[in-house]
């Protein structure tokens, strides 16, 4: 694909995303005040859930790395990698 084609493809995607965003804005504007508040709360809770999931996953990875370091598994992997990287 040429640079020109990629530029047209990404502008087409941008136009489609803009059209979708406009449709969402129009649909939201048509809601009653109570429905708008409920929708905003749902969106906010969904975002908070995503953040919590990211934090929990990062903490779990960190805990796994710490456990590996204390168990010697991390050192064994490093030694194996070092021995493979250095020619004999």
DSSP file (Angstrom, degrees, kcal/mol; ACC not computed):
  #  RESIDUE AA STRUCTURE BP1 BP2  ACC     N-H-->O    O-->H-N    N-H-->O    O-->H-N    TCO  KAPPA ALPHA  PHI   PSI    X-CA   Y-CA   Z-CA
    1    1 A X              0   0    0      0, 0.0     2,-0.0     0, 0.0     0, 0.0   0.000 360.0 360.0 360.0 132.8    0.0    0.0    0.0
    2    2 A X     >  -     0   0    0      1,-0.1     4,-2.5     4,-0.0     5,-0.2  -0.289 360.0-107.8 -79.0 167.3    1.4    3.4   -0.9
    3    3 A X  H  > S+     0   0    0      1,-0.2     4,-2.3     2,-0.2     5,-0.2   0.866 121.7  54.2 -61.7 -36.0    1.7    6.4    1.4
    4    4 A X  H  > S+     0   0    0      2,-0.2     4,-2.2     1,-0.2    -1,-0.2   0.924 109.0  47.2 -64.4 -44.4   -1.1    8.0   -0.5
    5    5 A X  H  > S+     0   0    0      2,-0.2     4,-2.5     1,-0.2    -2,-0.2   0.902 112.0  50.4 -63.5 -41.5   -3.4    5.0    0.0
    6    6 A X  H  X S+     0   0    0     -4,-2.5     4,-2.7     2,-0.2     5,-0.2   0.894 109.6  51.2 -63.5 -39.7   -2.5    4.8    3.7
    7    7 A X  H  X S+     0   0    0     -4,-2.3     4,-2.0     1,-0.2    -1,-0.2   0.910 112.4  45.5 -64.7 -42.4   -3.3    8.5    4.1
    8    8 A X  H  X S+     0   0    0     -4,-2.2     4,-2.0     2,-0.2    -2,-0.2   0.879 112.7  52.0 -66.9 -37.5   -6.7    8.1    2.4
    9    9 A X  H  X S+     0   0    0     -4,-2.5     4,-2.1     2,-0.2    -2,-0.2   0.925 111.6  45.2 -65.2 -45.3   -7.4    5.0    4.5
   10   10 A X  H  X S+     0   0    0     -4,-2.7     4,-2.2     1,-0.2    -1,-0.2   0.850 112.5  51.0 -70.7 -32.2   -6.6    6.7    7.8
   11   11 A X  H  X S+     0   0    0     -4,-2.0     4,-2.3     2,-0.2    -1,-0.2   0.860 109.2  51.7 -71.4 -32.4   -8.7    9.8    6.8
   12   12 A X  H  X S+     0   0    0     -4,-2.0     4,-2.2     2,-0.2    -2,-0.2   0.900 110.6  48.4 -66.1 -40.2  -11.6    7.5    5.9
   13   13 A X  H  X S+     0   0    0     -4,-2.1     4,-2.6     2,-0.2    -2,-0.2   0.905 111.2  50.4 -64.7 -40.8  -11.2    5.9    9.3
   14   14 A X  H  X S+     0   0    0     -4,-2.2     4,-2.5     2,-0.2    -2,-0.2   0.904 110.7  49.2 -63.7 -41.4  -11.1    9.3   11.0
   15   15 A X  H  X S+     0   0    0     -4,-2.3     4,-2.3     2,-0.2    -1,-0.2   0.902 111.7  48.8 -64.6 -40.8  -14.3   10.4    9.1
   16   16 A X  H  X S+     0   0    0     -4,-2.2     4,-2.4     2,-0.2    -2,-0.2   0.911 112.4  48.1 -65.1 -42.2  -16.1    7.2   10.1
   17   17 A X  H  X S+     0   0    0     -4,-2.6     4,-2.5     1,-0.2    -2,-0.2   0.896 111.6  50.5 -65.1 -39.3  -15.1    7.7   13.7
   18   18 A X  H  X S+     0   0    0     -4,-2.5     4,-2.3     2,-0.2    -2,-0.2   0.900 110.1  49.7 -65.1 -40.4  -16.2   11.3   13.6
   19   19 A X  H  X S+     0   0    0     -4,-2.3     4,-2.1     2,-0.2    -2,-0.2   0.903 111.6  48.9 -64.5 -41.1  -19.6   10.2   12.1
   20   20 A X  H  X S+     0   0    0     -4,-2.4     4,-2.2     2,-0.2    -2,-0.2   0.910 110.6  50.6 -64.4 -41.8  -20.0    7.6   14.9
   21   21 A X  H  X S+     0   0    0     -4,-2.5     4,-2.5     1,-0.2    -2,-0.2   0.899 109.9  50.5 -63.6 -40.3  -19.1   10.2   17.5
   22   22 A X  H  X S+     0   0    0     -4,-2.3     4,-2.4     2,-0.2    -1,-0.2   0.895 109.0  51.7 -63.6 -39.3  -21.7   12.6   16.1
   23   23 A X  H  X S+     0   0    0     -4,-2.1     4,-2.4     2,-0.2    -2,-0.2   0.902 110.3  48.4 -64.0 -40.7  -24.3    9.9   16.1
   24   24 A X  H  X S+     0   0    0     -4,-2.2     4,-2.7     2,-0.2    -2,-0.2   0.919 110.7  51.0 -65.1 -43.0  -23.5    9.2   19.8
   25   25 A X  H  X S+     0   0    0     -4,-2.5     4,-2.5     2,-0.2    -2,-0.2   0.914 111.5  47.6 -60.1 -42.9  -23.7   12.9   20.6
   26   26 A X  H  X S+     0   0    0     -4,-2.4     4,-1.4     2,-0.2    -1,-0.2   0.917 112.8  48.2 -65.2 -43.2  -27.1   13.2   18.9
   27   27 A X  H  < S+     0   0    0     -4,-2.4     4,-0.5     1,-0.2    -2,-0.2   0.904 112.9  48.6 -64.1 -40.3  -28.5   10.1   20.7
   28   28 A X  H >< S+     0   0    0     -4,-2.7     3,-1.3     1,-0.2    -2,-0.2   0.908 108.1  54.2 -66.0 -41.6  -27.2   11.4   24.0
   29   29 A X  H 3< S+     0   0    0     -4,-2.5    -1,-0.2     1,-0.3    -2,-0.2   0.806 103.7  57.4 -62.0 -29.3  -28.8   14.8   23.4
   30   30 A X  T 3< S+     0   0    0     -4,-1.4    -1,-0.3    -5,-0.1    -2,-0.2   0.625  88.9  98.1 -78.0 -12.8  -32.2   13.1   22.8
   31   31 A X  S <  S-     0   0    0     -3,-1.3     2,-0.1    -4,-0.5    -3,-0.0  -0.346  80.5-108.8 -74.4 155.7  -32.1   11.5   26.2
   32   32 A X     >  -     0   0    0      1,-0.1     4,-2.4    -2,-0.1     5,-0.2  -0.337  36.4-101.9 -73.4 166.1  -34.0   12.9   29.2
   33   33 A X  H  > S+     0   0    0      1,-0.2     4,-2.4     2,-0.2     5,-0.2   0.916 123.4  50.3 -57.3 -45.7  -32.0   14.4   32.0
   34   34 A X  H  > S+     0   0    0      1,-0.2     4,-2.3     2,-0.2    -1,-0.2   0.895 111.5  48.2 -61.1 -40.6  -32.4   11.3   34.2
   35   35 A X  H  > S+     0   0    0      2,-0.2     4,-2.5     1,-0.2    -1,-0.2   0.869 109.5  53.3 -68.5 -36.0  -31.3    9.0   31.3
   36   36 A X  H  X S+     0   0    0     -4,-2.4     4,-2.7     2,-0.2    -2,-0.2   0.937 110.5  46.7 -63.0 -45.9  -28.3   11.3   30.7
   37   37 A X  H  X S+     0   0    0     -4,-2.4     4,-2.4     1,-0.2    -2,-0.2   0.928 113.4  48.5 -62.3 -45.4  -27.2   11.1   34.3
   38   38 A X  H  X S+     0   0    0     -4,-2.3     4,-2.2     1,-0.2    -1,-0.2   0.903 112.4  48.9 -62.3 -41.1  -27.6    7.3   34.4
   39   39 A X  H  X S+     0   0    0     -4,-2.5     4,-2.5     2,-0.2    -2,-0.2   0.925 110.8  49.7 -65.1 -44.7  -25.7    6.9   31.1
   40   40 A X  H  X S+     0   0    0     -4,-2.7     4,-2.5     1,-0.2    -2,-0.2   0.896 110.7  50.4 -61.7 -40.2  -22.8    9.1   32.4
   41   41 A X  H  X S+     0   0    0     -4,-2.4     4,-2.7     2,-0.2    -1,-0.2   0.908 109.9  50.5 -63.8 -41.6  -22.7    7.1   35.6
   42   42 A X  H  X S+     0   0    0     -4,-2.2     4,-2.2     2,-0.2    -2,-0.2   0.922 111.9  47.4 -61.9 -43.4  -22.5    3.8   33.7
   43   43 A X  H  X S+     0   0    0     -4,-2.5     4,-2.2     2,-0.2    -2,-0.2   0.924 112.7  49.3 -63.9 -43.5  -19.7    5.1   31.5
   44   44 A X  H  X S+     0   0    0     -4,-2.5     4,-2.4     1,-0.2    -2,-0.2   0.916 111.4  48.4 -62.7 -44.2  -17.8    6.4   34.6
   45   45 A X  H  X S+     0   0    0     -4,-2.7     4,-2.3     1,-0.2    -1,-0.2   0.864 109.6  53.3 -64.6 -35.8  -18.2    3.1   36.4
   46   46 A X  H  X S+     0   0    0     -4,-2.2     4,-1.9    -5,-0.2    -1,-0.2   0.912 110.2  47.2 -64.7 -42.1  -17.0    1.2   33.3
   47   47 A X  H  X S+     0   0    0     -4,-2.2     4,-2.1     2,-0.2    -2,-0.2   0.903 111.2  50.8 -66.2 -40.6  -13.9    3.4   33.1
   48   48 A X  H  X S+     0   0    0     -4,-2.4     4,-2.7     1,-0.2    -2,-0.2   0.907 108.7  52.8 -62.8 -41.1  -13.2    2.9   36.9
   49   49 A X  H  X S+     0   0    0     -4,-2.3     4,-2.4     1,-0.2    -1,-0.2   0.895 108.2  50.3 -60.9 -40.5  -13.6   -0.9   36.3
   50   50 A X  H  X S+     0   0    0     -4,-1.9     4,-2.2     2,-0.2    -1,-0.2   0.903 111.2  48.6 -63.9 -41.0  -11.0   -0.7   33.5
   51   51 A X  H  X S+     0   0    0     -4,-2.1     4,-2.5     2,-0.2    -2,-0.2   0.927 111.5  49.1 -65.2 -44.9   -8.6    1.2   35.7
   52   52 A X  H  X S+     0   0    0     -4,-2.7     4,-2.7     1,-0.2     5,-0.2   0.914 110.5  51.1 -61.4 -42.7   -9.0   -1.3   38.6
   53   53 A X  H  X S+     0   0    0     -4,-2.4     4,-2.5     1,-0.2    -1,-0.2   0.913 110.5  49.1 -61.2 -42.8   -8.4   -4.2   36.3
   54   54 A X  H  X S+     0   0    0     -4,-2.2     4,-2.3     2,-0.2    -2,-0.2   0.914 112.7  47.2 -63.2 -43.5   -5.2   -2.6   35.0
   55   55 A X  H  X S+     0   0    0     -4,-2.5     4,-2.5     2,-0.2    -2,-0.2   0.915 112.6  48.9 -65.3 -43.6   -4.0   -1.9   38.5
   56   56 A X  H  X S+     0   0    0     -4,-2.7     4,-2.4     1,-0.2    -2,-0.2   0.915 111.9  49.1 -63.8 -42.8   -4.8   -5.5   39.7
   57   57 A X  H  X S+     0   0    0     -4,-2.5     4,-2.3    -5,-0.2    -1,-0.2   0.908 112.1  48.3 -64.0 -40.9   -3.1   -7.0   36.6
   58   58 A X  H  X S+     0   0    0     -4,-2.3     4,-2.4     2,-0.2    -2,-0.2   0.907 112.0  49.2 -65.3 -41.1    0.1   -4.9   37.2
   59   59 A X  H  X S+     0   0    0     -4,-2.5     4,-2.6     2,-0.2    -2,-0.2   0.894 110.7  50.6 -65.2 -39.2    0.1   -5.8   40.9
   60   60 A X  H  X S+     0   0    0     -4,-2.4     4,-2.4     2,-0.2    -2,-0.2   0.907 110.8  48.5 -65.6 -41.3   -0.2   -9.5   40.0
   61   61 A X  H  X S+     0   0    0     -4,-2.3     4,-2.4     2,-0.2    -2,-0.2   0.921 112.3  48.9 -63.5 -42.9    2.6   -9.3   37.5
   62   62 A X  H  X S+     0   0    0     -4,-2.4     4,-2.4     1,-0.2    -2,-0.2   0.917 111.0  49.8 -62.8 -43.1    4.8   -7.5   40.1
   63   63 A X  H  X S+     0   0    0     -4,-2.6     4,-2.6     1,-0.2    -1,-0.2   0.899 110.7  50.3 -62.6 -40.5    4.0  -10.1   42.7
   64   64 A X  H  X S+     0   0    0     -4,-2.4     4,-2.6     2,-0.2    -2,-0.2   0.913 111.0  48.7 -62.9 -42.7    4.9  -12.9   40.2
   65   65 A X  H  X S+     0   0    0     -4,-2.4     4,-2.2     2,-0.2    -2,-0.2   0.892 112.4  48.1 -65.3 -39.4    8.2  -11.2   39.4
   66   66 A X  H  X S+     0   0    0     -4,-2.4     4,-2.3     2,-0.2     5,-0.2   0.927 112.4  48.7 -66.2 -44.6    9.0  -10.8   43.1
   67   67 A X  H  X S+     0   0    0     -4,-2.6     4,-1.9     1,-0.2     6,-0.3   0.905 111.6  50.0 -62.1 -41.1    8.1  -14.4   43.9
   68   68 A X  H  X>S+     0   0    0     -4,-2.6     6,-1.7     1,-0.2     5,-0.9   0.905 109.7  51.3 -63.2 -40.5   10.2  -15.6   40.9
   69   69 A X  H  <5S+     0   0    0     -4,-2.2     3,-0.4     1,-0.2    -2,-0.2   0.905 113.3  44.3 -64.5 -41.1   13.2  -13.5   42.2
   70   70 A X  H  <5S+     0   0    0     -4,-2.3    -1,-0.2     1,-0.2    -2,-0.2   0.782 111.6  53.0 -75.2 -26.4   12.9  -14.9   45.7
   71   71 A X  H  <5S-     0   0    0     -4,-1.9    -1,-0.2    -5,-0.2    -2,-0.2   0.604 110.9-119.4 -84.3  -9.9   12.5  -18.5   44.4
   72   72 A X  T  X5S+     0   0    0     -4,-0.9     4,-2.2    -3,-0.4     5,-0.2   0.362  85.3 114.4  89.4  -6.5   15.6  -18.3   42.3
   73   73 A X  H  ><S+     0   0    0     -5,-0.9     4,-2.4    -6,-0.3     5,-0.2   0.912  75.9  51.2 -64.0 -41.7   13.6  -18.9   39.1
   74   74 A X  H  > S+     0   0    0     -6,-1.7     4,-2.0     1,-0.2    -1,-0.2   0.880 110.6  48.8 -62.8 -38.6   14.4  -15.4   37.8
   75   75 A X  H  > S+     0   0    0     -7,-0.4     4,-2.5     2,-0.2    -1,-0.2   0.879 110.5  50.8 -69.3 -37.9   18.1  -15.9   38.5
   76   76 A X  H  X S+     0   0    0     -4,-2.2     4,-2.3     2,-0.2    -2,-0.2   0.902 110.7  48.6 -66.4 -40.4   18.1  -19.3   36.7
   77   77 A X  H  X S+     0   0    0     -4,-2.4     4,-2.4     2,-0.2    -2,-0.2   0.905 112.0  49.3 -65.3 -40.9   16.4  -17.7   33.7
   78   78 A X  H  X S+     0   0    0     -4,-2.0     4,-2.6     2,-0.2    -2,-0.2   0.912 111.5  48.9 -63.9 -43.2   18.9  -14.9   33.6
   79   79 A X  H  X S+     0   0    0     -4,-2.5     4,-2.4     2,-0.2    -2,-0.2   0.899 111.5  49.6 -63.8 -41.0   21.8  -17.3   33.8
   80   80 A X  H  X S+     0   0    0     -4,-2.3     4,-1.6     2,-0.2    -2,-0.2   0.906 112.4  47.5 -65.2 -41.3   20.3  -19.4   31.0
   81   81 A X  H  X S+     0   0    0     -4,-2.4     4,-2.0     2,-0.2    -2,-0.2   0.906 112.0  50.3 -65.7 -42.2   19.9  -16.4   28.8
   82   82 A X  H  X S+     0   0    0     -4,-2.6     4,-1.6     1,-0.2    -2,-0.2   0.895 109.9  49.9 -63.2 -40.8   23.4  -15.2   29.6
   83   83 A X  H  < S+     0   0    0     -4,-2.4    -1,-0.2     1,-0.2    -2,-0.2   0.819 112.1  48.1 -70.1 -29.3   24.9  -18.5   28.7
   84   84 A X  H  < S+     0   0    0     -4,-1.6    -1,-0.2    -5,-0.2    -2,-0.2   0.838 111.0  51.1 -76.5 -33.3   23.0  -18.6   25.4
   85   85 A X  H  < S+     0   0    0     -4,-2.0     2,-0.6    -5,-0.1    -2,-0.2   0.786 101.3  68.9 -75.5 -27.8   24.0  -15.1   24.5
   86   86 A X  S  < S-     0   0    0     -4,-1.6     2,-0.1    -5,-0.2    -1,-0.1  -0.819  84.1-132.3 -97.1 122.3   27.8  -15.7   25.1
   87   87 A X              0   0    0     -2,-0.6    -2,-0.1     1,-0.1    -3,-0.1  -0.448 360.0 360.0 -71.2 146.5   29.4  -18.0   22.6
   88   88 A X              0   0    0     -2,-0.1    -1,-0.1    -4,-0.1    -4,-0.0   0.447 360.0 360.0 -84.9 360.0   31.5  -20.8   24.1
